[in-house]
Amino acid sequence: MILCSAGNPIERLEEFGFLNSMKRVMLGDRLFGRAKQTEFVVFDNTSRENKLRKKNWDMNLQKAYEVGKGLFN
């Protein structure tokens, strides 16, 4: 499982095609088929200047936990 922080909201990453590029690089280039199962979790709105950063902290951690616990079922 790759956890990736991004300063922009997920909608903006999707709109400009950045999310797919991030997945391709992290899952394809970094793992390059060495994992049987992969998950890519983005913690969006995490730039220091973003007021949502602290508000979303617990939500992002919960998201990672939920994805992670389902990896080995």
PDB file of N, CA, C and O in Angstrom:
ATOM      1  N   MET A   1       0.855  -1.167   0.000  1.00  0.00           N
ATOM      2  CA  MET A   1       0.000   0.000   0.000  1.00  0.00           C
ATOM      3  C   MET A   1       0.899   1.227   0.000  1.00  0.00           C
ATOM      4  O   MET A   1       1.823   1.348   0.805  1.00  0.00           O
ATOM      5  N   ILE A   2       0.610   2.108  -0.901  1.00  0.00           N
ATOM      6  CA  ILE A   2       1.354   3.362  -0.975  1.00  0.00           C
ATOM      7  C   ILE A   2       0.448   4.474  -0.480  1.00  0.00           C
ATOM      8  O   ILE A   2      -0.672   4.646  -0.962  1.00  0.00           O
ATOM      9  N   LEU A   3       0.949   5.223   0.486  1.00  0.00           N
ATOM     10  CA  LEU A   3       0.263   6.401   1.010  1.00  0.00           C
ATOM     11  C   LEU A   3       0.968   7.617   0.425  1.00  0.00           C
ATOM     12  O   LEU A   3       2.185   7.759   0.542  1.00  0.00           O
ATOM     13  N   CYS A   4       0.205   8.474  -0.194  1.00  0.00           N
ATOM     14  CA  CYS A   4       0.786   9.625  -0.877  1.00  0.00           C
ATOM     15  C   CYS A   4       0.077  10.894  -0.426  1.00  0.00           C
ATOM     16  O   CYS A   4      -1.147  10.994  -0.521  1.00  0.00           O
ATOM     17  N   SER A   5       0.833  11.848   0.056  1.00  0.00           N
ATOM     18  CA  SER A   5       0.222  13.122   0.431  1.00  0.00           C
ATOM     19  C   SER A   5       0.265  14.066  -0.765  1.00  0.00           C
ATOM     20  O   SER A   5       1.219  14.072  -1.542  1.00  0.00           O
ATOM     21  N   ALA A   6      -0.789  14.860  -0.890  1.00  0.00           N
ATOM     22  CA  ALA A   6      -0.886  15.815  -1.994  1.00  0.00           C
ATOM     23  C   ALA A   6      -1.478  17.107  -1.459  1.00  0.00           C
ATOM     24  O   ALA A   6      -2.458  17.085  -0.714  1.00  0.00           O
ATOM     25  N   GLY A   7      -0.902  18.199  -1.826  1.00  0.00           N
ATOM     26  CA  GLY A   7      -1.390  19.491  -1.366  1.00  0.00           C
ATOM     27  C   GLY A   7      -2.733  19.869  -1.965  1.00  0.00           C
ATOM     28  O   GLY A   7      -3.526  20.561  -1.327  1.00  0.00           O
ATOM     29  N   ASN A   8      -2.993  19.421  -3.182  1.00  0.00           N
ATOM     30  CA  ASN A   8      -4.233  19.765  -3.873  1.00  0.00           C
ATOM     31  C   ASN A   8      -5.372  18.826  -3.476  1.00  0.00           C
ATOM     32  O   ASN A   8      -5.135  17.712  -3.008  1.00  0.00           O
ATOM     33  N   PRO A   9      -6.600  19.283  -3.665  1.00  0.00           N
ATOM     34  CA  PRO A   9      -7.747  18.399  -3.441  1.00  0.00           C
ATOM     35  C   PRO A   9      -7.781  17.300  -4.507  1.00  0.00           C
ATOM     36  O   PRO A   9      -7.288  17.491  -5.619  1.00  0.00           O
ATOM     37  N   ILE A  10      -8.350  16.178  -4.167  1.00  0.00           N
ATOM     38  CA  ILE A  10      -8.397  15.029  -5.076  1.00  0.00           C
ATOM     39  C   ILE A  10      -9.096  15.382  -6.389  1.00  0.00           C
ATOM     40  O   ILE A  10      -8.728  14.870  -7.446  1.00  0.00           O
ATOM     41  N   GLU A  11     -10.101  16.254  -6.323  1.00  0.00           N
ATOM     42  CA  GLU A  11     -10.823  16.654  -7.534  1.00  0.00           C
ATOM     43  C   GLU A  11      -9.904  17.352  -8.534  1.00  0.00           C
ATOM     44  O   GLU A  11     -10.010  17.127  -9.740  1.00  0.00           O
ATOM     45  N   ARG A  12      -9.024  18.181  -8.045  1.00  0.00           N
ATOM     46  CA  ARG A  12      -8.089  18.881  -8.932  1.00  0.00           C
ATOM     47  C   ARG A  12      -7.071  17.908  -9.512  1.00  0.00           C
ATOM     48  O   ARG A  12      -6.702  18.015 -10.682  1.00  0.00           O
ATOM     49  N   LEU A  13      -6.619  16.963  -8.702  1.00  0.00           N
ATOM     50  CA  LEU A  13      -5.675  15.956  -9.201  1.00  0.00           C
ATOM     51  C   LEU A  13      -6.303  15.132 -10.319  1.00  0.00           C
ATOM     52  O   LEU A  13      -5.644  14.810 -11.308  1.00  0.00           O
ATOM     53  N   GLU A  14      -7.575  14.795 -10.157  1.00  0.00           N
ATOM     54  CA  GLU A  14      -8.281  14.035 -11.193  1.00  0.00           C
ATOM     55  C   GLU A  14      -8.526  14.891 -12.434  1.00  0.00           C
ATOM     56  O   GLU A  14      -8.350  14.423 -13.559  1.00  0.00           O
ATOM     57  N   GLU A  15      -8.930  16.134 -12.229  1.00  0.00           N
ATOM     58  CA  GLU A  15      -9.262  17.031 -13.339  1.00  0.00           C
ATOM     59  C   GLU A  15      -8.100  17.208 -14.305  1.00  0.00           C
ATOM     60  O   GLU A  15      -8.304  17.222 -15.519  1.00  0.00           O
ATOM     61  N   PHE A  16      -6.899  17.342 -13.789  1.00  0.00           N
ATOM     62  CA  PHE A  16      -5.735  17.591 -14.626  1.00  0.00           C
ATOM     63  C   PHE A  16      -4.941  16.322 -14.967  1.00  0.00           C
ATOM     64  O   PHE A  16      -3.889  16.398 -15.602  1.00  0.00           O
ATOM     65  N   GLY A  17      -5.450  15.157 -14.542  1.00  0.00           N
ATOM     66  CA  GLY A  17      -4.783  13.892 -14.864  1.00  0.00           C
ATOM     67  C   GLY A  17      -3.603  13.558 -13.968  1.00  0.00           C
ATOM     68  O   GLY A  17      -2.875  12.600 -14.228  1.00  0.00           O
ATOM     69  N   PHE A  18      -3.410  14.337 -12.922  1.00  0.00           N
ATOM     70  CA  PHE A  18      -2.267  14.097 -12.037  1.00  0.00           C
ATOM     71  C   PHE A  18      -2.420  12.821 -11.210  1.00  0.00           C
ATOM     72  O   PHE A  18      -1.437  12.136 -10.928  1.00  0.00           O
ATOM     73  N   LEU A  19      -3.643  12.510 -10.827  1.00  0.00           N
ATOM     74  CA  LEU A  19      -3.859  11.334  -9.988  1.00  0.00           C
ATOM     75  C   LEU A  19      -3.428  10.064 -10.714  1.00  0.00           C
ATOM     76  O   LEU A  19      -2.737   9.224 -10.138  1.00  0.00           O
ATOM     77  N   ASN A  20      -3.829   9.920 -11.963  1.00  0.00           N
ATOM     78  CA  ASN A  20      -3.413   8.744 -12.734  1.00  0.00           C
ATOM     79  C   ASN A  20      -1.907   8.700 -12.926  1.00  0.00           C
ATOM     80  O   ASN A  20      -1.306   7.627 -12.886  1.00  0.00           O
ATOM     81  N   SER A  21      -1.298   9.853 -13.135  1.00  0.00           N
ATOM     82  CA  SER A  21       0.157   9.908 -13.279  1.00  0.00           C
ATOM     83  C   SER A  21       0.850   9.494 -11.990  1.00  0.00           C
ATOM     84  O   SER A  21       1.832   8.753 -12.016  1.00  0.00           O
ATOM     85  N   MET A  22       0.336   9.972 -10.866  1.00  0.00           N
ATOM     86  CA  MET A  22       0.921   9.610  -9.566  1.00  0.00           C
ATOM     87  C   MET A  22       0.822   8.103  -9.347  1.00  0.00           C
ATOM     88  O   MET A  22       1.785   7.473  -8.911  1.00  0.00           O
ATOM     89  N   LYS A  23      -0.331   7.530  -9.645  1.00  0.00           N
ATOM     90  CA  LYS A  23      -0.512   6.083  -9.499  1.00  0.00           C
ATOM     91  C   LYS A  23       0.450   5.318 -10.401  1.00  0.00           C
ATOM     92  O   LYS A  23       1.087   4.358  -9.966  1.00  0.00           O
ATOM     93  N   ARG A  24       0.554   5.741 -11.647  1.00  0.00           N
ATOM     94  CA  ARG A  24       1.418   5.065 -12.606  1.00  0.00           C
ATOM     95  C   ARG A  24       2.875   5.064 -12.133  1.00  0.00           C
ATOM     96  O   ARG A  24       3.560   4.045 -12.219  1.00  0.00           O
ATOM     97  N   VAL A  25       3.335   6.195 -11.641  1.00  0.00           N
ATOM     98  CA  VAL A  25       4.719   6.282 -11.181  1.00  0.00           C
ATOM     99  C   VAL A  25       4.928   5.462  -9.908  1.00  0.00           C
ATOM    100  O   VAL A  25       5.873   4.678  -9.813  1.00  0.00           O
ATOM    101  N   MET A  26       4.048   5.648  -8.942  1.00  0.00           N
ATOM    102  CA  MET A  26       4.251   4.985  -7.652  1.00  0.00           C
ATOM    103  C   MET A  26       4.031   3.477  -7.722  1.00  0.00           C
ATOM    104  O   MET A  26       4.818   2.711  -7.166  1.00  0.00           O
ATOM    105  N   LEU A  27       2.975   3.048  -8.396  1.00  0.00           N
ATOM    106  CA  LEU A  27       2.683   1.615  -8.465  1.00  0.00           C
ATOM    107  C   LEU A  27       3.497   0.921  -9.561  1.00  0.00           C
ATOM    108  O   LEU A  27       3.961  -0.204  -9.376  1.00  0.00           O
ATOM    109  N   GLY A  28       3.664   1.587 -10.687  1.00  0.00           N
ATOM    110  CA  GLY A  28       4.387   0.980 -11.797  1.00  0.00           C
ATOM    111  C   GLY A  28       5.885   1.075 -11.650  1.00  0.00           C
ATOM    112  O   GLY A  28       6.579   0.059 -11.685  1.00  0.00           O
ATOM    113  N   ASP A  29       6.390   2.271 -11.486  1.00  0.00           N
ATOM    114  CA  ASP A  29       7.833   2.486 -11.423  1.00  0.00           C
ATOM    115  C   ASP A  29       8.432   2.022 -10.101  1.00  0.00           C
ATOM    116  O   ASP A  29       9.451   1.332 -10.087  1.00  0.00           O
ATOM    117  N   ARG A  30       7.814   2.392  -9.011  1.00  0.00           N
ATOM    118  CA  ARG A  30       8.386   2.072  -7.698  1.00  0.00           C
ATOM    119  C   ARG A  30       8.230   0.595  -7.329  1.00  0.00           C
ATOM    120  O   ARG A  30       9.172  -0.031  -6.843  1.00  0.00           O
ATOM    121  N   LEU A  31       7.045   0.046  -7.560  1.00  0.00           N
ATOM    122  CA  LEU A  31       6.816  -1.359  -7.197  1.00  0.00           C
ATOM    123  C   LEU A  31       7.132  -2.312  -8.356  1.00  0.00           C
ATOM    124  O   LEU A  31       7.583  -3.436  -8.140  1.00  0.00           O
ATOM    125  N   PHE A  32       6.894  -1.856  -9.567  1.00  0.00           N
ATOM    126  CA  PHE A  32       7.234  -2.570 -10.798  1.00  0.00           C
ATOM    127  C   PHE A  32       6.896  -4.060 -10.746  1.00  0.00           C
ATOM    128  O   PHE A  32       7.734  -4.910 -11.045  1.00  0.00           O
ATOM    129  N   GLY A  33       5.667  -4.356 -10.367  1.00  0.00           N
ATOM    130  CA  GLY A  33       5.189  -5.733 -10.390  1.00  0.00           C
ATOM    131  C   GLY A  33       5.698  -6.628  -9.276  1.00  0.00           C
ATOM    132  O   GLY A  33       5.477  -7.838  -9.318  1.00  0.00           O
ATOM    133  N   ARG A  34       6.362  -6.077  -8.294  1.00  0.00           N
ATOM    134  CA  ARG A  34       6.893  -6.905  -7.206  1.00  0.00           C
ATOM    135  C   ARG A  34       5.847  -7.240  -6.155  1.00  0.00           C
ATOM    136  O   ARG A  34       6.099  -8.065  -5.277  1.00  0.00           O
ATOM    137  N   ALA A  35       4.688  -6.620  -6.228  1.00  0.00           N
ATOM    138  CA  ALA A  35       3.634  -6.872  -5.248  1.00  0.00           C
ATOM    139  C   ALA A  35       2.467  -7.572  -5.941  1.00  0.00           C
ATOM    140  O   ALA A  35       2.109  -7.231  -7.069  1.00  0.00           O
ATOM    141  N   LYS A  36       1.878  -8.552  -5.256  1.00  0.00           N
ATOM    142  CA  LYS A  36       0.735  -9.274  -5.815  1.00  0.00           C
ATOM    143  C   LYS A  36      -0.523  -8.420  -5.803  1.00  0.00           C
ATOM    144  O   LYS A  36      -1.374  -8.541  -6.685  1.00  0.00           O
ATOM    145  N   GLN A  37      -0.635  -7.566  -4.812  1.00  0.00           N
ATOM    146  CA  GLN A  37      -1.800  -6.694  -4.670  1.00  0.00           C
ATOM    147  C   GLN A  37      -1.296  -5.308  -4.297  1.00  0.00           C
ATOM    148  O   GLN A  37      -0.385  -5.178  -3.479  1.00  0.00           O
ATOM    149  N   THR A  38      -1.873  -4.285  -4.882  1.00  0.00           N
ATOM    150  CA  THR A  38      -1.446  -2.915  -4.578  1.00  0.00           C
ATOM    151  C   THR A  38      -2.648  -2.031  -4.296  1.00  0.00           C
ATOM    152  O   THR A  38      -3.741  -2.238  -4.823  1.00  0.00           O
ATOM    153  N   GLU A  39      -2.416  -1.065  -3.469  1.00  0.00           N
ATOM    154  CA  GLU A  39      -3.409  -0.030  -3.176  1.00  0.00           C
ATOM    155  C   GLU A  39      -2.677   1.307  -3.138  1.00  0.00           C
ATOM    156  O   GLU A  39      -1.527   1.390  -2.708  1.00  0.00           O
ATOM    157  N   PHE A  40      -3.352   2.331  -3.588  1.00  0.00           N
ATOM    158  CA  PHE A  40      -2.791   3.680  -3.628  1.00  0.00           C
ATOM    159  C   PHE A  40      -3.771   4.601  -2.919  1.00  0.00           C
ATOM    160  O   PHE A  40      -4.899   4.783  -3.378  1.00  0.00           O
ATOM    161  N   VAL A  41      -3.355   5.173  -1.825  1.00  0.00           N
ATOM    162  CA  VAL A  41      -4.216   6.041  -1.024  1.00  0.00           C
ATOM    163  C   VAL A  41      -3.628   7.446  -1.015  1.00  0.00           C
ATOM    164  O   VAL A  41      -2.463   7.642  -0.668  1.00  0.00           O
ATOM    165  N   VAL A  42      -4.441   8.411  -1.397  1.00  0.00           N
ATOM    166  CA  VAL A  42      -3.992   9.802  -1.436  1.00  0.00           C
ATOM    167  C   VAL A  42      -4.573  10.554  -0.245  1.00  0.00           C
ATOM    168  O   VAL A  42      -5.781  10.537  -0.010  1.00  0.00           O
ATOM    169  N   PHE A  43      -3.701  11.206   0.491  1.00  0.00           N
ATOM    170  CA  PHE A  43      -4.114  12.145   1.534  1.00  0.00           C
ATOM    171  C   PHE A  43      -4.096  13.517   0.878  1.00  0.00           C
ATOM    172  O   PHE A  43      -3.043  14.146   0.767  1.00  0.00           O
ATOM    173  N   ASP A  44      -5.258  13.977   0.445  1.00  0.00           N
ATOM    174  CA  ASP A  44      -5.289  15.252  -0.270  1.00  0.00           C
ATOM    175  C   ASP A  44      -5.454  16.427   0.681  1.00  0.00           C
ATOM    176  O   ASP A  44      -5.738  16.248   1.865  1.00  0.00           O
ATOM    177  N   ASN A  45      -5.274  17.626   0.148  1.00  0.00           N
ATOM    178  CA  ASN A  45      -5.373  18.865   0.939  1.00  0.00           C
ATOM    179  C   ASN A  45      -4.395  18.882   2.109  1.00  0.00           C
ATOM    180  O   ASN A  45      -4.757  19.291   3.213  1.00  0.00           O
ATOM    181  N   THR A  46      -3.165  18.444   1.879  1.00  0.00           N
ATOM    182  CA  THR A  46      -2.215  18.339   2.986  1.00  0.00           C
ATOM    183  C   THR A  46      -1.110  19.402   2.985  1.00  0.00           C
ATOM    184  O   THR A  46      -0.155  19.298   3.755  1.00  0.00           O
ATOM    185  N   SER A  47      -1.230  20.414   2.132  1.00  0.00           N
ATOM    186  CA  SER A  47      -0.202  21.455   2.173  1.00  0.00           C
ATOM    187  C   SER A  47      -0.303  22.214   3.497  1.00  0.00           C
ATOM    188  O   SER A  47      -1.393  22.353   4.052  1.00  0.00           O
ATOM    189  N   ARG A  48       0.782  22.684   3.981  1.00  0.00           N
ATOM    190  CA  ARG A  48       0.821  23.365   5.291  1.00  0.00           C
ATOM    191  C   ARG A  48      -0.072  24.582   5.348  1.00  0.00           C
ATOM    192  O   ARG A  48      -0.579  24.936   6.412  1.00  0.00           O
ATOM    193  N   GLU A  49      -0.268  25.225   4.214  1.00  0.00           N
ATOM    194  CA  GLU A  49      -1.083  26.436   4.169  1.00  0.00           C
ATOM    195  C   GLU A  49      -2.579  26.135   4.158  1.00  0.00           C
ATOM    196  O   GLU A  49      -3.389  27.030   4.399  1.00  0.00           O
ATOM    197  N   ASN A  50      -2.948  24.906   3.885  1.00  0.00           N
ATOM    198  CA  ASN A  50      -4.349  24.539   3.724  1.00  0.00           C
ATOM    199  C   ASN A  50      -5.024  24.372   5.078  1.00  0.00           C
ATOM    200  O   ASN A  50      -4.564  23.597   5.917  1.00  0.00           O
ATOM    201  N   LYS A  51      -6.105  25.093   5.287  1.00  0.00           N
ATOM    202  CA  LYS A  51      -6.826  25.027   6.562  1.00  0.00           C
ATOM    203  C   LYS A  51      -7.489  23.676   6.781  1.00  0.00           C
ATOM    204  O   LYS A  51      -7.771  23.304   7.921  1.00  0.00           O
ATOM    205  N   LEU A  52      -7.743  22.936   5.704  1.00  0.00           N
ATOM    206  CA  LEU A  52      -8.372  21.619   5.813  1.00  0.00           C
ATOM    207  C   LEU A  52      -7.394  20.536   6.273  1.00  0.00           C
ATOM    208  O   LEU A  52      -7.811  19.432   6.621  1.00  0.00           O
ATOM    209  N   ARG A  53      -6.107  20.846   6.274  1.00  0.00           N
ATOM    210  CA  ARG A  53      -5.085  19.843   6.589  1.00  0.00           C
ATOM    211  C   ARG A  53      -5.345  19.160   7.931  1.00  0.00           C
ATOM    212  O   ARG A  53      -5.431  17.933   7.989  1.00  0.00           O
ATOM    213  N   LYS A  54      -5.468  19.911   8.973  1.00  0.00           N
ATOM    214  CA  LYS A  54      -5.683  19.323  10.298  1.00  0.00           C
ATOM    215  C   LYS A  54      -7.071  18.712  10.421  1.00  0.00           C
ATOM    216  O   LYS A  54      -7.251  17.689  11.082  1.00  0.00           O
ATOM    217  N   LYS A  55      -8.043  19.339   9.787  1.00  0.00           N
ATOM    218  CA  LYS A  55      -9.415  18.834   9.841  1.00  0.00           C
ATOM    219  C   LYS A  55      -9.509  17.450   9.200  1.00  0.00           C
ATOM    220  O   LYS A  55     -10.232  16.585   9.694  1.00  0.00           O
ATOM    221  N   ASN A  56      -8.794  17.241   8.123  1.00  0.00           N
ATOM    222  CA  ASN A  56      -8.843  15.978   7.386  1.00  0.00           C
ATOM    223  C   ASN A  56      -7.888  14.914   7.912  1.00  0.00           C
ATOM    224  O   ASN A  56      -7.911  13.779   7.436  1.00  0.00           O
ATOM    225  N   TRP A  57      -7.066  15.253   8.861  1.00  0.00           N
ATOM    226  CA  TRP A  57      -6.040  14.333   9.364  1.00  0.00           C
ATOM    227  C   TRP A  57      -6.632  12.982   9.783  1.00  0.00           C
ATOM    228  O   TRP A  57      -6.200  11.936   9.299  1.00  0.00           O
ATOM    229  N   ASP A  58      -7.616  13.008  10.680  1.00  0.00           N
ATOM    230  CA  ASP A  58      -8.217  11.759  11.158  1.00  0.00           C
ATOM    231  C   ASP A  58      -8.928  11.008  10.039  1.00  0.00           C
ATOM    232  O   ASP A  58      -8.888   9.778   9.994  1.00  0.00           O
ATOM    233  N   MET A  59      -9.576  11.734   9.139  1.00  0.00           N
ATOM    234  CA  MET A  59     -10.257  11.105   8.019  1.00  0.00           C
ATOM    235  C   MET A  59      -9.261  10.366   7.118  1.00  0.00           C
ATOM    236  O   MET A  59      -9.527   9.249   6.674  1.00  0.00           O
ATOM    237  N   ASN A  60      -8.124  10.994   6.857  1.00  0.00           N
ATOM    238  CA  ASN A  60      -7.097  10.362   6.032  1.00  0.00           C
ATOM    239  C   ASN A  60      -6.526   9.115   6.711  1.00  0.00           C
ATOM    240  O   ASN A  60      -6.317   8.092   6.059  1.00  0.00           O
ATOM    241  N   LEU A  61      -6.279   9.200   7.997  1.00  0.00           N
ATOM    242  CA  LEU A  61      -5.766   8.035   8.715  1.00  0.00           C
ATOM    243  C   LEU A  61      -6.780   6.901   8.730  1.00  0.00           C
ATOM    244  O   LEU A  61      -6.406   5.735   8.603  1.00  0.00           O
ATOM    245  N   GLN A  62      -8.045   7.226   8.884  1.00  0.00           N
ATOM    246  CA  GLN A  62      -9.095   6.207   8.863  1.00  0.00           C
ATOM    247  C   GLN A  62      -9.179   5.545   7.486  1.00  0.00           C
ATOM    248  O   GLN A  62      -9.362   4.333   7.379  1.00  0.00           O
ATOM    249  N   LYS A  63      -9.043   6.356   6.443  1.00  0.00           N
ATOM    250  CA  LYS A  63      -9.065   5.832   5.081  1.00  0.00           C
ATOM    251  C   LYS A  63      -7.920   4.834   4.880  1.00  0.00           C
ATOM    252  O   LYS A  63      -8.130   3.757   4.323  1.00  0.00           O
ATOM    253  N   ALA A  64      -6.736   5.180   5.319  1.00  0.00           N
ATOM    254  CA  ALA A  64      -5.587   4.288   5.187  1.00  0.00           C
ATOM    255  C   ALA A  64      -5.791   3.007   5.987  1.00  0.00           C
ATOM    256  O   ALA A  64      -5.449   1.920   5.521  1.00  0.00           O
ATOM    257  N   TYR A  65      -6.341   3.131   7.178  1.00  0.00           N
ATOM    258  CA  TYR A  65      -6.603   1.967   8.022  1.00  0.00           C
ATOM    259  C   TYR A  65      -7.584   1.012   7.341  1.00  0.00           C
ATOM    260  O   TYR A  65      -7.356  -0.197   7.303  1.00  0.00           O
ATOM    261  N   GLU A  66      -8.669   1.558   6.806  1.00  0.00           N
ATOM    262  CA  GLU A  66      -9.690   0.726   6.160  1.00  0.00           C
ATOM    263  C   GLU A  66      -9.122   0.001   4.944  1.00  0.00           C
ATOM    264  O   GLU A  66      -9.382  -1.187   4.751  1.00  0.00           O
ATOM    265  N   VAL A  67      -8.362   0.699   4.136  1.00  0.00           N
ATOM    266  CA  VAL A  67      -7.755   0.059   2.962  1.00  0.00           C
ATOM    267  C   VAL A  67      -6.754  -1.001   3.409  1.00  0.00           C
ATOM    268  O   VAL A  67      -6.730  -2.105   2.866  1.00  0.00           O
ATOM    269  N   GLY A  68      -5.938  -0.668   4.388  1.00  0.00           N
ATOM    270  CA  GLY A  68      -4.914  -1.588   4.873  1.00  0.00           C
ATOM    271  C   GLY A  68      -5.470  -2.856   5.484  1.00  0.00           C
ATOM    272  O   GLY A  68      -4.924  -3.937   5.260  1.00  0.00           O
ATOM    273  N   LYS A  69      -6.523  -2.750   6.237  1.00  0.00           N
ATOM    274  CA  LYS A  69      -7.056  -3.953   6.881  1.00  0.00           C
ATOM    275  C   LYS A  69      -7.708  -4.887   5.871  1.00  0.00           C
ATOM    276  O   LYS A  69      -7.854  -6.082   6.129  1.00  0.00           O
ATOM    277  N   GLY A  70      -8.095  -4.350   4.735  1.00  0.00           N
ATOM    278  CA  GLY A  70      -8.677  -5.198   3.696  1.00  0.00           C
ATOM    279  C   GLY A  70      -7.662  -5.839   2.767  1.00  0.00           C
ATOM    280  O   GLY A  70      -8.032  -6.664   1.932  1.00  0.00           O
ATOM    281  N   LEU A  71      -6.404  -5.485   2.890  1.00  0.00           N
ATOM    282  CA  LEU A  71      -5.385  -6.032   1.999  1.00  0.00           C
ATOM    283  C   LEU A  71      -5.161  -7.523   2.166  1.00  0.00           C
ATOM    284  O   LEU A  71      -4.854  -8.208   1.191  1.00  0.00           O
ATOM    285  N   PHE A  72      -5.304  -8.034   3.357  1.00  0.00           N
ATOM    286  CA  PHE A  72      -4.927  -9.421   3.602  1.00  0.00           C
ATOM    287  C   PHE A  72      -6.119 -10.302   3.956  1.00  0.00           C
ATOM    288  O   PHE A  72      -5.956 -11.322   4.627  1.00  0.00           O
ATOM    289  N   ASN A  73      -7.292  -9.928   3.522  1.00  0.00           N
ATOM    290  CA  ASN A  73      -8.489 -10.743   3.762  1.00  0.00           C
ATOM    291  C   ASN A  73      -8.597 -11.851   2.747  1.00  0.00           C
ATOM    292  O   ASN A  73      -9.542 -12.638   2.791  1.00  0.00           O
TER     293      ASN A  73
END
